[in-house]
């Protein structure tokens, strides 16, 4: 009769030992169960917005269609460019008093400009400002309707690759068409399609089609962070826009200019940022990849392969810094460039800035 009693005592003793061991192991275990490193918190996964409808409803009334009809009167200023029939693109109201931003290449070589405002109708417009280097144009409605919806410029410099964006435009004549995508790259420096310059672009994945040029690229707060200008040929989801930082600077320059034209500095070079392995201990610099024959850089003695380390004594960190120093310079101004050539830093090379201009760039999407 004593054996069951001893068995019960043994079972109780074993349970106490297991309990104590469990408590000791719990103190030694580095993560509480709720904080296990392999366990996702319920809100750790971030998905796409449920809908872009609120953003579209906010900006849609301010997105317009632009039609240029060459050979007719009505434009205050003549813009040189592609010949042909009616040209159609997109744009947006930037000032409720009747100012509209669009892509410069949408406009014809002279004639009438018409702007179609959602739910308001068609209005004659005049060209009052243009920036050849950034492919931007500013229009003014001749008799603007009251209570126009003006879109606010955002800060493209705050964007990150992967941020959501929305476009509203007029591809193939389908007004108020909405597309969505993400920012693919911020600050993509590419050669301009017709001028020997390098231009700063915002790359995004939303599709761009004929008629999309000039449409706004919108962030999720309903602010314009870019103006669509082109798509990569033979590619899908590789589109480019003029960043809003450039748009704002360009509009200010148009307002200051007596003739409404932005007079940008010009050297006639294409360039790119150096790779990290090439930088060494010096300023990162920007490497010149092409020098246009006969242009200011060529006359100054700059060569392809030169690395620009400084302009007027200020270090150049990469392509963006060199771009800013050139295009925001005053045509006719003299600048001194310190370059690295074949491993040796040269004496400063003096160049005289020309002006971005000439024939209108070919239209890549319209």
N, C-alpha and C positions, 0 to 999 in steps of 0.2 A: 504493500500500500504506500510505501515511501517513494517509490520510483516516479510516479506521476508528479508528486510534489517537487522532487528534484528537477524534473523536466521543465516544469513551469518556471521555477526559479532561473534555470538556464536560459529559457526563452526571454524572460524579462531582462536579464543581464545582457544578453546579446542585443536586444533592442536599444537599451541605454547606450551601449558602446557604439551602435550605428548612428544614433542621434547625435552623440558627441562628435563623432568623426565627421558627420555631415555639417555640423556647425563650424568645426575647425576648417574644413575644406572651403566652405562658403566665404570665410574671412580671407583665405589665401587666394581665392579665385579673383582675377584682376577686374572683371567686368560684371556688374549686376546684370541679371537676365534681360532687363529692359534696355540695356545699353550694349548688347552684344554686337561686336563689330560687323558681323555678317548678316545682321538683321536690319532691313531698311525701315526707317521711320515711315509712318503712314503718309506724310506730306513730302517725302524726299523726292518723289518723281514729279517733274514739271512738264506738263503737257502744253499743247497749243491752246490759244484762246478758244473759247467755245464758239465765238462768232466775231467777225469784224464789222457787223452791221452797224453798230453805234458809231464807229469811226467813219464809215462810209456815209452815214446819214449826216454827220457833222460837216464833212468836207465836200460832199457831192454838189451842193448848190454853187460852190465856188469854182468848180472845174468846167472849163469851156472848150468848145471846138473852134479852131482857127482855120479860116479859108483865105488863101491868097490867090487873086486872079490877076495875072500879068496882062499888061497891055491896056489897062484902064486907068483912069485918073482917080485920085483920092488919097494917095499916100503923101505925107509931107516930105518924106525922104526916100531916095531911091537906093535899094540894096542890090549890089551886084551878085549874081549867082546863077543857078541852074535855069535853063530855059525850059519851056514846056507849058502845059495847060494848068488848070487849077491845081493847087497844092493844098492838102488838108493835114492838119496836125492837131495837137492838143495844147492846152494852156491852163492857167489858173489866175483868179483875181488875187492880186497882192495888195490892193488898196481899194477900199469901197468907193472911192471917188472915180473909179473907172480905169484903173491901171491893171494890165494883164501881162504876165510873163509867159513866154513861149520859147521854143528853140529857134535860133536865127535862121537855120537852114530850111525851116518850113516856109519862109517867105520867098516870094518870087522876085524877079529883077526889077520890079516896079509895077504899079497898078493899084488895085483896090484890095483892102483887107477887110474881112468880115468876121465877126466874133459871134458865135451862137451861145447864148447864156441859157442854162436850163430853166424852163418854165417862164422865160422872159421873151425869147425870140432872138432875132439877128440884129446886130448893131454894126454900123460902119466904124472902122478904127484906123488910127494913124500910127505909124512907127515913130516913137519919140526917143528911143535909146537902143543901142546895140553894142555887143561885146563879141568881136570876132574870135578872140582867143578862147572864150568860154562857150561859144555857140549859144548866146542868149540874146533875146530881143525883148524890148518893153513896148507895149502898145497902150494907147489911150482910146477908150470908147468915145466917139464923137458926141453922143448924147446919152450918157449912162443912165440906166434906170435907178430909182432910189433903192436903198437897203440891199445893195449888193453884198454877197457873202465873201469876205476877204479871208484868205488863209494865212495863218501865222507861220513864219519861218522858225524851224527848230535848230538844234545844234548838232550838225553832222559830226563834229569832232567828238561828241560823246557816244557815238554809236560803237557797237562791238560786233565783230563777226558772229553771226547766229541770231542777232536781234530780228524780230519780226518787222516786216514793212508791208504796206498796201499801196497799190497804184490805182488811180482812177483816170481813165483816158478815153481815146477815140480810135482804137485800132480798127482798121478797115472800115471806118465810118460808123462803127457801132458805139454811139455816144454813151457815156457813163458806164463803160465796161470796167469791172473790178477784177484785179488780180492780186494775189498775195505771194509772198516769198520771204526770204531772209537776206540779211546783209551778208554778202559773201566775202568782201574784203573792203577795208576802209583805207583810203589813200592809195589807190592803184594808179601808178604813174605810167602813162602810155603815150606814144608819139601821137601828135595831132594828125588828123587824116590828110591835111593839105599844107600845113605850115611846119617848118622844121623847128618844132618846139615840143616839149613834153608837158602834158596836161594831167592834172590831178582829177581822178574819177572815183565815184562811189560805185562799187560793183555789187550787184544784187541778183537774185535768182528768179524774180517774177518775169514772165515772158514779155518781150517787146516786139511789136509788129508795126507795119506801115500805118501811120496815123497816131502812133503812141508818142512820137517825139514832142517834147514840151509838157507832157503830163507830169503831175507831181508824184514824188515818192513820199509816202506818209508814214510817220511812226505811229505807235499805238495810242499816243495822246492827241492825234489829229493834227500834227505839225508837219510842215514840209521840210524834209531833210535832203531832198535832191530833186533835180529836174531831169527827166529822162532824155537822153540824147542819142543813144545808139545801142545796137546789139552786136555781139561778135558774129561775124559771117559764118555760116555753116555750123552754127552751134545752137544749143537749146539751154535756156536758163543761165546764160552768161550775158548780162545786160549792164549798162553803164549809165550813170547819171552825174550831172554837175552837182557837187555837194553844196548844201545850203550855205556853208561858210563862204564859199566862192560866190554864190548868188547874192548874198547880202553885201559883200564887198563890191561886187559889180554894180548893183543897183545904186549904192552910194556914189560910186565913181561916175555913173551916168548922170546923176543929179548934179554933180559938181562940174561936169563937162559942158562947155558952151554949146557944142553941137550934139550932145547926147551920146557921143561915141566914147567908148572906153579906150584910152590910149595906153596900151600895154607895152612894156619894154620887150625887146627881142634881140637874141643873139644868133639864132639860126643853128642851134644845137639840139640834139636829143641825148638824154642821159638817164642813168639809173643809179640807185643806191648800190654801194659796194657790199659784197658779201662779208659776213663777220670775219672770216679767215683772212681777208685782204686788209683789214683795218690796222692791225699792229697797234702801236702806241699813239699814232697820230689821230687827228680828227677823222671821223668816218669818211666824210667826203662823198662826192658823186662822180661817177665815171662817165665821161663823154663817149657815146657810142656812135655818133654821127655828127659831122660838121658839114653844113650846106655850103657848097661852093659859092663864092662871091658875097656871102653874107657877113655880118659884123664879126662873128667869131673867127671865120676864115681869114678875114682881113687883119685881125689882131694876131694871128699866128697860133690859135688853139688847134689841137689835133684830136682825132679819135684816139681813145686810150688814155688821154690826160685825165687825171683825177683832180677835181676842183676841191681844195681843202678849205679855202676861205675866200670871201668877197669883201673887199674894203676892210680887211683885218678881222672880220667876224667869221668864226668857224662854221663850216657847212657840215651838218650831221648826216645829210643824205639827200635824196632827190627832191623831197618836199621843200627843204630849206633852200636849195638852189632855185627851184621853181619860183618860190616866193620872192627871192631877191631879184630875179630877172623880170618876171611879168608885172611886178608892182613897182618897177623902176620907171623913171621918167624917160621917154624916148629922147635921145640926144645927150643923156647924161653919160659921164665917163665912170667906169668901174674898174677896180684893180682885182684881178683873180690870181690867187696863189695856187699853183698846180704842182702835182707830183707827176713827173714824166720819166719813165724808164728807171724808177727807183730813186730819183733825185728830185728834191724840191727846187723848183725854178724860181728865179726872180719874178716878182709880180708882173703879170701881163695885163696891160691896159687895153680895154675895149670900149667902144662907144655904142651904147644901146640904140638899136633901130626900133621900129614899131611893128607890132603884129598887124598884118593886113594882107592885101592881095585878094585874089579871087576867093569866092565863098567855097568852103569845104564841100566835097561831094556828099550827097545825102545818103547815109548808110541804111536807113530803114524806111523812108517815105517814098 
